[in-house]
Amino acid sequence: MKQWLRENLLRPPVREDALAEAIQAVCGQLQSVDSRFAEETDEDLLDACMYERLALQARYRYLSRLVRRRAQNV
């Protein structure tokens, strides 16, 4: 019950189009980091690309989870 209250009352509502835009932005950022990774030769910058990709994948999973939850509530 407490989790439902947190998710539905304490968070500001997120518009569906805002979620779609956020997912598109993350996908574009993933493509960008993949391109940089393919061209990079410095080990430190390769590490940075890998961590950035992991962070973007986590954000994508989060946004996808929000979309699935909203689809279940419809």
Residue, then its C-alpha position, 0 to 999 in steps of 0.5 A: m500500500k505504501q509503495w502504491l501511495r508513493e508511486n501514484l500520489l507523491r510523484p508528479p504525473v509523467r505524460e506519455d509523450a514525455l516518456a516516448e521523447a525520453i526513450q528516443a533521447v536515450c536511444g540516440q545517446l546510446q547510438s552516439v556512445d557506440s559510435r564514439f566507442a568504435e572510434e576511440t583508442d585511449e583506454d581511459l576514454l574506452d572505459a568512460c564509454m562503457y560506463e556511460r553505456l551502462a548508465l544509459q542502459a539502466r535509464y532505458r530499463y527504467l523508462s521501459r518499466l514506467v511504460r509497462r506499468r502505465a500500460q498495465n494501469v490502462 
